[in-house]
Amino acid sequence: MTATKGLEGIVAASSSISSIIDGVLTYRGINIDDLAEHATFEEVAYLLWYGKLPNRAELDELQAKLDEHAAIPAQVIQQIKLYPQNSNSMAALRTAVSSLGLYDPTANDMSPEANQLKAIKLQAQLPTVIAAFARIREGKEPVAPKKGVSIAYNFLYMLTGNDPDEIAVKALDQALVLHADHELNASTFAGRVTVATLSDIYSGVTSAIGALKGPLHGGANEAVMVMLEEIGTIGNVESYINNALANKQKIMGFGHRVYKDGDPRAKHLQHMSRELGKLTGNMELYEMSIKIEELVTGQKGLKPNVDFYSASVYTNLNIPRDLFTPIFAISRVSGWSAHILEQYQDNRLIRPRADYVGPVNAKYIPIEQR
Ligand code: ACO
């Protein structure tokens, strides 16, 4: 038995949810480029869960369920108020989502209908949790979710207490579409491994959030913004990047396990970054990002991934830096839950083997002789 480090190239599940074939990403066979241009995030979530785009009545029904379940239990809000002041936002989200399971009387109902409804509840509640966390740490009361508006609208509304402008809603909605699913990425795999023990969906999504938190995965979008802030101005880009590459540091937001020829989502986010930069009159982040891309691609052949331009997009939407990865989770919970439902449909425990490389025939030594 020999191990494949990082399971690179290992096919670990069959799935009909999303595919990456020859560098093209599809959700249920539909090219991400088409969805990014035409679909709303709610349509995409429906597509991931049910395998087809919704008609008007089906979309209205989904919207009604999202409206019904978007509020979070008062006890969870009370708990968030007790979190330490400087809690890491992804750790807070992971903790709150685990708590949501405690207050859902159907948490352990494993019927397909109950699990499908829990997927919708989680989708509806994640934005509410994150917005509540963001306000509570600023000493403000959470804003209750609005009915009849999109998830993108509601999140921005709950964050600020004000109705967001149309351009911001459209940009966030498109970002949510682009992040919704991505085959067997690390967090989705973590979620599937957890529920393959026949554990509940809250446990699966909690595992997935833990995996997304890391800077080699979803945490990279925040890390990109840290880098942009450290660089400060366009004049510092060249020396910063040359120095980082000379010191063999990883440049966050570049490279990908699966795409070697570029992440198809990045161009949409790059476009959005430029448009939002023009609108807000703050082109510097975009221009710095372009310069970083030129240098990293030129010197290392590495292309930007989905996280790279997300950083300037979210900053231009006035979203605090440490909410970037939680926003990724708002979107990806649609994909996680679709994968969890798929796993339940044809489940087998996921239990690989390890290539043991430790000592053999070692003897037990009594404590007095050690
Ligand atoms: N900057 C500089 N060098 C890099 C980068 C980078 N961002 N990414 C890969 N490399 C180099 C590595 O140093 C390594 O070089 P070496 O062979 O000389 O040692 C080579 O490219 C291969 O890199 P690995 O880390 O082995 O590639 P792997 O497939 O394991 O990792 C990953 C992929 C984690 C995305 C990696 O490219 C990386 O760390 N990128 C930065 C973090 C990031 O942006 N993560 C978000 C990914 S997208 C997402 O999860 C949503």
Residues whose N, C-alpha, C, O or C-beta is under 5 A from the ligand:
A	BS01	ACO	P215 L216 H217 G218 A220 Q249 K250 I251 M252 G253 F254 G255 H256 R257 N305 D307
